[in-house]
């Protein structure tokens, strides 16, 4: 795995770097505070960040929060000399928590858990990919998140929402980010999803109706979903026609 180490103590960085390499992983970058870690994450896209908590300029907890807000999804393992931060660390969706001095066996345990993708899972993904190649359409979306690899059944997806270079996949169990284009998704799933805006595709099976928000402005409702999405005037006629057929 590619690992970024963030700690304001150079000796701690050196020690962690040595342990990471001994365990067969690669240190792609090191940072001395949270803001630097965010910038390096955007450049190197590490799989894991070993993150100190008490640091100048931006502490580790703030850094973890900002990474999630930016949609950056490396696994985060806090490494700290203080055990009193554990609760706040896991509230920030940390994937691990290690006390300094970090022991090799403890680091190995955490990294092994993060890389644990069983042969059965890999085989299942491969089989599904082969089936989808025959059908020329996927039945699941593969997303890399801080929890690892997630498989999202297309039938459970409410909508795809584009935002700059990523697309949010809103599904029954939450949401994930994928590095795909809305145009490619529309071409692949055009029978199951309909474009309602230049940045949004909505599942036809979840469509329940339209709401007039203001003069000429509409929102679409979906079964089982509280939030509503805006409909552009350009796509309104086709959406109305589709709704009449449901």
Secondary structure, DSSP 8 states (H G I E B T S, - for coil): -EEEEE-S-HHHHHHHHHHHHHTT-EEEEEESSHHHHHHHHHHH--SEEEE-SS-SSS-HHHHHHHHHHTT---EEEEEES-GGGHHHHHHTT-SEEEESS--HHHHHHHHHHHT---HHHHHHHHHHHHHHHHHTS-SEEEEEETTEEEEEEGGGEEEEEEETTEEEEEETTEEEEES--HHHHHHHSTTTEEEEETTEEEEGGGEEEEEEEETTEEEEEETTEEEEEEE-HHHHHHHHHHHHT-
